[in-house]
Each structure stands twice: as structure tokens, then as C-alpha cells.
Amino acid sequence: MNTQPIQWSDYVKICIGMMNMRPSDFWSLSPREMYLAISGFKTFHASGQEKEEPMDSERLQEMMELYPDG
């Protein structure tokens, strides 16, 4: 059994800040509902793939030539 106190500020940041949950909905959740909501959010937003490297200047130039503005 975990004896550490719940870090409510972390859960507020996740549920209200990242998940755009209304504060009234957040505070009416049971701990189990909160866990399931966060778990579903993580699963939905996880691609399961490794992240691509950031675009380098060479690739940017190539994209600009392929798709010029106006």
C-alpha cells in the first residue's frame, strides 16, 4: 500500500491542464475514475512508435521548394 500523500497539484495539471477537463468534473471524480481517465488519455496519445528526428535545414529547404508560398 502506498503511504505517500496524493500530489493533487500534479493531477490538476494533468486533468485540467492537459486533458482540458472542467474543474467541477475533476473534483467529482473518484480516484479510480481519475486513474482510468489518465490511463485512457496516455493510451490515446501514445503513438507506439519512436519519435522522428526534428527537421534539419536541408529537409526544410526541400519542403519549401516542393510547397512554395503563394
Stockholm file with secondary structure:
# STOCKHOLM 1.0

chainA/1-70         MNTQPIQWSDYVKICIGMMNMRPSDFWSLSPREMYLAISGFKTFHASGQEKEEPMDSERLQEMMELYPDG
#=GR chainA/1-70 SS CCCSCCCHHHHHIIIIIISCCCHHHHHHCCHHHHHHHHHHHHHHHCCSSCCCCCCCHHHHHHHHHHSCCC
#=GC SS_cons        CCCSCCCHHHHHIIIIIISCCCHHHHHHCCHHHHHHHHHHHHHHHCCSSCCCCCCCHHHHHHHHHHSCCC
//
